[in-house]
Amino acid sequence: MDFSTPCIVKNESGGEVNYSPIPVRFARELDKTGLRIHVFYENVTSPPIRSMPSPTEPLRTFSFYCLLQLLDGDGFFYDPEKEEIRRFAPGYGLLVPPSVHHRYGGFEKSFTEDSICFSGPAADALYRTGLLHKGILYMGQERRILPIIRLIREATLPSQFAATALLLKLLVDLHSENLKTNTEKESPHTKLNLLMREIRNSHRWWTVEEMAEYANLSENNLRKLFREQTGTSPKHFLDQLWLNRAIDLLCSTDLSLADAARKTGCADPYYFFRRFKKLTGYTPAQYRRIYGRKYPSGKYTGSL
């Protein structure tokens, strides 16, 4: 994010997509509240990096606290202090305190966010006492930052006071909600549910080893938990998920077999052919002929 331009940033069609600072004439009064909002982004999309950040790449720091909510795509957060890269999905957010070196953004998909940046003694007190934590936090599907942005846009002093009050309430609420969420995440079954949701939302390849690492479980415990909760193995779960995607592409689109293979993550169409036949007993072309329905043009469309 670039916070250097003190104005509203617009896209090519003239629509407002970026951020707006607090009106300068209100800044002194707002500083007295102990919490001052500097800038915001609303529904802004950034392209993915498509590769994990290298330790040699330059890191960023902010001069204020930045709270964001991921609306669409996927996200990663690189924390050099812990030397770890964590990924997160829509429904989650991120808090970055001032002067903390970091990188974040979209990994495989674009990164669409609402975000708000703020500073002041009240924010420092929240951070000092542990009510604000650096890193990823659960926010839910509701756009939690948007009501604050709407108040800021009214550009009146009462609306700015209301915005800072609403932001303070949001920060305290998120602390309480995430205390509960983090406790629930300790349950192995909750970890498994989070893992399966992440896999369904991701179109990348997964190995059993990666699944176990994501859920912070050993591979043996992961297999045991899968059997208890789903009646199947992690590999069978991955196979069925892959097969469902492949069948949908074959029977609900007129994509070529090579394009369908690529969309399921198979760069090699021959591997797609072999895997599909092993799981169904049919070649992809045979399955499409049997279960697909043709367009008038002769192309197939979905009918299962």
Phi and psi in degrees as a GROMACS rama.xvg file:
@    title "Ramachandran Plot"
@    xaxis  label "Phi"
@    yaxis  label "Psi"
@TYPE xy
-113.481  113.203  ASP-2
-102.818  19.6584  PHE-3
-83.8007  -21.5367  SER-4
-95.6596  114.16  THR-5
-82.8632  61.4053  PRO-6
-157.76  174.904  CYS-7
-79.2163  130.101  ILE-8
-95.1575  132.712  VAL-9
-119.227  155.608  LYS-10
-85.6947  -176.876  ASN-11
-63.6459  -30.3691  GLU-12
-84.6556  -0.558939  SER-13
92.3857  -1.03907  GLY-14
-78.7918  145.498  GLY-15
-78.3704  122.392  GLU-16
-127.617  -12.0496  VAL-17
-112.82  -110.182  ASN-18
-139.75  165.724  TYR-19
-142.846  135.469  SER-20
-78.2959  165.644  PRO-21
-63.5992  138.364  ILE-22
-53.7332  133.644  PRO-23
-58.5513  -35.8938  VAL-24
-66.3303  -13.906  ARG-25
-99.6226  -10.4181  PHE-26
-58.5458  -44.8818  ALA-27
-63.6034  -41.7361  ARG-28
-67.0342  -39.2216  GLU-29
-69.235  -30.7005  LEU-30
-60.2357  -28.5546  ASP-31
-69.2269  -18.9819  LYS-32
-76.9841  -15.5327  THR-33
86.72  0.874401  GLY-34
-146.637  116.842  LEU-35
-123.289  126.911  ARG-36
-87.6962  127.903  ILE-37
-92.7104  -57.2822  HIS-38
-147.73  166.272  VAL-39
-147.048  158.939  PHE-40
-122.067  137.453  TYR-41
-122.124  118.415  GLU-42
53.6022  46.5422  ASN-43
-95.6719  135.306  VAL-44
-112.83  132.67  THR-45
-118.366  148.058  SER-46
-70.7483  156.214  PRO-47
-74.7225  159.9  PRO-48
-88.5894  -25.1731  ILE-49
62.3079  13.7337  ARG-50
-161.094  147.318  SER-51
-65.1842  141.755  MET-52
-62.6513  142.866  PRO-53
-85.7693  145.709  SER-54
-59.8777  -21.0639  PRO-55
-84.915  -10.6215  THR-56
-73.5551  147.694  GLU-57
-65.2019  142.253  PRO-58
-99.7132  166.54  LEU-59
-112.062  157.665  ARG-60
-138.253  152.185  THR-61
-112.312  156.501  PHE-62
-93.3314  6.73849  SER-63
-148.395  177.162  PHE-64
-80.047  139.513  TYR-65
-124.465  121.474  CYS-66
-112.878  125.965  LEU-67
-131.081  156.135  LEU-68
-123.984  126.831  GLN-69
-79.186  120.357  LEU-70
-95.0132  -34.977  LEU-71
-156.692  155.029  ASP-72
95.2583  -147.791  GLY-73
-141.889  160.677  ASP-74
-134.915  157.74  GLY-75
-135.406  153.902  PHE-76
-133.375  121.345  PHE-77
-103.974  120.348  TYR-78
-111.946  103.009  ASP-79
-66.3964  -24.3504  PRO-80
-62.9702  -41.2812  GLU-81
-93.543  -5.85406  LYS-82
52.5049  47.3702  GLU-83
-137.142  151.361  GLU-84
-116.844  120.62  ILE-85
-113.191  142.545  ARG-86
-107.413  151.469  ARG-87
-146.771  160.284  PHE-88
-116.762  169.682  ALA-89
-53.1689  142.914  PRO-90
101.131  -11.5815  GLY-91
-114.521  161.438  TYR-92
-134.664  -172.878  GLY-93
-147.281  137.628  LEU-94
-117.931  125.468  LEU-95
-118.901  115.004  VAL-96
-74.123  165.848  PRO-97
-65.5582  147.989  PRO-98
68.1893  8.98575  SER-99
-91.1733  123.843  VAL-100
-70.9084  137.848  HIS-101
-168.422  171.625  HIS-102
-145.3  143.731  ARG-103
-151.496  163.014  TYR-104
159.613  -163.699  GLY-105
-84.0881  144.655  GLY-106
-100.26  -76.853  PHE-107
-90.4904  -26.8666  GLU-108
-119.79  168.832  LYS-109
-62.811  161.94  SER-110
-119.541  108.404  PHE-111
-109.706  125.289  THR-112
-136.324  153.693  GLU-113
-104.636  137.755  ASP-114
-148.352  157.687  SER-115
-145.887  139.247  ILE-116
-121.632  137.601  CYS-117
-151.757  164.946  PHE-118
-155.064  178.732  SER-119
128.943  165.808  GLY-120
-58.1383  -35.5556  PRO-121
-65.1  -42.6426  ALA-122
-63.9988  -42.0456  ALA-123
-62.0945  -39.0327  ASP-124
-66.2378  -40.6058  ALA-125
-62.0855  -41.4459  LEU-126
-70.1282  -41.3629  TYR-127
-64.0772  -36.1104  ARG-128
-92.0389  4.23844  THR-129
86.3931  7.62112  GLY-130
-80.6145  -17.6773  LEU-131
-115.919  134.19  LEU-132
-127.197  136.642  HIS-133
-64.8525  137.584  LYS-134
119.418  -163.894  GLY-135
-82.0842  141.293  ILE-136
-143.287  152.707  LEU-137
-81.1714  134.234  TYR-138
-126.567  -14.6423  MET-139
84.4912  179.509  GLY-140
-84.0815  -22.4751  GLN-141
-66.8981  140.3  GLU-142
-78.0713  97.5783  ARG-143
-76.7378  -25.8849  ARG-144
-88.427  -24.6264  ILE-145
-57.0088  -42.3551  LEU-146
-59.308  -32.6483  PRO-147
-69.1958  -42.4135  ILE-148
-60.9445  -40.7895  ILE-149
-62.8753  -38.3071  ARG-150
-66.2804  -41.8242  LEU-151
-59.4462  -39.4054  ILE-152
-66.374  -19.8359  ARG-153
-67.0632  -23.0803  GLU-154
57.2698  37.0602  ALA-155
-118.574  157.628  THR-156
-63.0336  -43.7074  LEU-157
-58.6202  -39.3042  PRO-158
-68.2956  -32.1562  SER-159
-70.001  -40.9207  GLN-160
-61.1881  -42.0196  PHE-161
-63.6048  -37.3526  ALA-162
-65.3791  -43.9687  ALA-163
-66.1937  -37.0046  THR-164
-65.3455  -40.8523  ALA-165
-68.2771  -36.9737  LEU-166
-63.9288  -44.0226  LEU-167
-60.1373  -42.416  LEU-168
-64.2448  -41.2648  LYS-169
-61.3253  -43.5709  LEU-170
-62.1536  -42.9529  LEU-171
-67.8638  -41.0383  VAL-172
-62.1545  -43.0071  ASP-173
-63.5429  -37.0601  LEU-174
-60.7836  -48.0997  HIS-175
-64.1351  -44.3931  SER-176
-64.0771  -39.6921  GLU-177
-76.9945  -24.7431  ASN-178
-60.4623  -44.3984  LEU-179
-67.9249  -44.2347  LYS-180
-62.8918  -42.4167  THR-181
-64.7384  -34.34  ASN-182
-65.9951  -43.5898  THR-183
-65.2193  -32.0452  GLU-184
-66.4473  -16.2183  LYS-185
-69.2943  -21.05  GLU-186
-67.5244  128.284  SER-187
-57.4018  -36.8536  PRO-188
-67.5313  -35.6946  HIS-189
-66.4888  -40.9074  THR-190
-58.548  -41.5447  LYS-191
-66.623  -41.5725  LEU-192
-62.1571  -41.582  ASN-193
-63.9138  -40.1783  LEU-194
-62.1485  -48.289  LEU-195
-64.7056  -35.9023  MET-196
-65.0948  -41.6469  ARG-197
-63.536  -41.8512  GLU-198
-65.0564  -41.1423  ILE-199
-65.2137  -31.9392  ARG-200
-85.015  -7.03587  ASN-201
-112.359  142.199  SER-202
-109.076  18.5303  HIS-203
-89.6225  168.744  ARG-204
-73.3466  142.251  TRP-205
-124.844  143.461  TRP-206
-109.14  163.191  THR-207
-61.8796  -36.0179  VAL-208
-61.6237  -43.1138  GLU-209
-66.5086  -37.0307  GLU-210
-63.3721  -44.14  MET-211
-64.4999  -40.0061  ALA-212
-65.515  -41.5757  GLU-213
-62.5544  -41.8735  TYR-214
-84.8565  -1.75524  ALA-215
57.6181  46.1142  ASN-216
-129.331  156.652  LEU-217
-72.4441  159.61  SER-218
-63.0711  -37.2707  GLU-219
-65.042  -43.3813  ASN-220
-66.054  -35.6577  ASN-221
-62.6812  -46.1019  LEU-222
-62.6309  -41.8573  ARG-223
-63.7741  -43.7049  LYS-224
-65.3466  -39.6753  LEU-225
-60.5953  -44.6744  PHE-226
-61.6292  -44.0955  ARG-227
-64.7611  -41.0202  GLU-228
-92.8383  -30.5666  GLN-229
-119.522  -14.0615  THR-230
76.348  11.2145  GLY-231
-140.325  -179.991  THR-232
-98.3903  161.28  SER-233
-57.7594  -39.7934  PRO-234
-65.3474  -41.6714  LYS-235
-64.4473  -37.4604  HIS-236
-60.5871  -46.0542  PHE-237
-64.2444  -41.9886  LEU-238
-61.595  -43.8846  ASP-239
-69.0074  -37.8225  GLN-240
-64.534  -44.722  LEU-241
-61.7658  -43.7671  TRP-242
-64.7612  -40.9695  LEU-243
-60.6721  -39.3881  ASN-244
-66.8893  -41.9729  ARG-245
-63.8757  -43.8048  ALA-246
-63.4116  -40.7189  ILE-247
-61.6163  -41.7249  ASP-248
-68.2195  -38.3805  LEU-249
-71.4911  -39.1774  LEU-250
-103.213  -11.3953  CYS-251
-114.722  1.86854  SER-252
-138.581  169.46  THR-253
-108.573  27.8464  ASP-254
-60.9752  149.377  LEU-255
-66.3879  160.655  SER-256
-62.5087  -35.7794  LEU-257
-66.1259  -41.3262  ALA-258
-68.0042  -39.5257  ASP-259
-61.5964  -40.2879  ALA-260
-59.9846  -46.1126  ALA-261
-62.9565  -38.496  ARG-262
-70.7248  -18.8506  LYS-263
-91.1291  2.24799  THR-264
96.1866  6.48441  GLY-265
-97.5835  105.646  CYS-266
-70.4248  -24.9708  ALA-267
-101.961  109.923  ASP-268
-59.0988  -28.619  PRO-269
-69.6153  -34.5856  TYR-270
-66.9892  -41.0042  TYR-271
-56.6472  -45.8766  PHE-272
-58.9622  -50.1337  PHE-273
-65.7883  -43.4168  ARG-274
-67.7249  -41.314  ARG-275
-64.2695  -43.1598  PHE-276
-67.0258  -36.8689  LYS-277
-63.8205  -37.3624  LYS-278
-83.6039  -26.6608  LEU-279
-116.63  -21.621  THR-280
86.2338  -3.71692  GLY-281
-119.071  152.477  TYR-282
-75.8495  159.993  THR-283
-56.3385  -40.5402  PRO-284
-65.624  -42.0306  ALA-285
-62.6643  -42.4966  GLN-286
-62.8747  -42.5518  TYR-287
-64.4277  -39.9419  ARG-288
-65.4371  -37.4193  ARG-289
-78.0051  -44.8692  ILE-290
-105.269  -7.28953  TYR-291
-89.9366  162.117  GLY-292
-121.996  138.024  ARG-293
-83.3779  146.548  LYS-294
-70.2053  163.573  TYR-295
-56.9398  -27.5574  PRO-296
-74.115  -10.1535  SER-297
104.088  -8.76201  GLY-298
-81.5327  154.143  LYS-299
-87.7331  146.709  TYR-300
-132.022  176.05  THR-301
-75.0624  137.623  GLY-302
-164.441  101.176  SER-303
